[in-house]
């Protein structure tokens, strides 16, 4: 592979033997449209998994994949993400803090386009959860890996990645759709120098899974002077259920409260989603048209914001 790709995508994996292979395949040139292996690399960091085994899966995706295992890992992914940024060969970085998120087939191409348009572009994407509702709700109602596997089989994934829209619900952080502010981006892209200027992920966010460390990075990115926020239309991430603390409330019922309390302690104020107006880039596939309709309804003055989860 080229030693100087335009983009380095960093993916953090922890105990995701079922989920990570799908995520990594969705980042490969076998799935991504309009890009080749020379234009980007994928750095897969396994952050202290109990039974590491994603390395073989990662390197089979293509010559542009690299794998690194952290044995003495923190329970938060922040330090692992920062290690990935330091390992990056690209001029730009793509940050996927959760390796359980499948991406759409135009994600890499459109991220590269957005990054090329402005010298300090912050390219953001909306997030969905596989299943009929956010997984905080659906897991409590019996949604699990077997149900999800059947859903993915029902659309023949990965034949057409945009069919993911037909079996998913908007995540809480993106609940108001395309045209209202989002609370975080689960596939966030920026120049590597901008990531370094931000100081990367704040490693003081120490909760398992990082608490709201990803929301914090997105908020700080939006506030950084001289940057241009670009939001991709028609591309996104799709979260697979995997028992994570943020989406499985039965496992840790007060996790969200503790996560936002940690944010308030570190920042001296409550979290507020950024109200920055983005430039929109891309098109919306037919499969996502119902979300376009709900996004337009969310613009009506009577409709309020969703919860940043």
Secondary structure, 3 states (H helix, E strand, C coil): CCCCCCEEEEEEECCCCCCHHHHHHHCCCCCCCCCCCCCEEEEEEEECCCCCCHHHHHHCCCCCEEEEEECCCCCCCHHHHHHHHHHCCCCEEEEECCCCEEECCCHHHHHHHHHHHCCCEEEEEEEEEECCCCHHHHHHHCCCHHHHHHHHHHCCCCCCHHHHHHHEEECHHHCCCCCCCCCCCCCEEEEHHHHHHCCCCCCCCCCHHHCCHHHHHHHHHHHCCCCEEEEEEEEEEEECCCCCCCCCCCCCCCHHHHHHHHHHHHHCCCCCCCCCCCEEEECCCHHHHHHHHHHHHHCCCCCCCCCCC
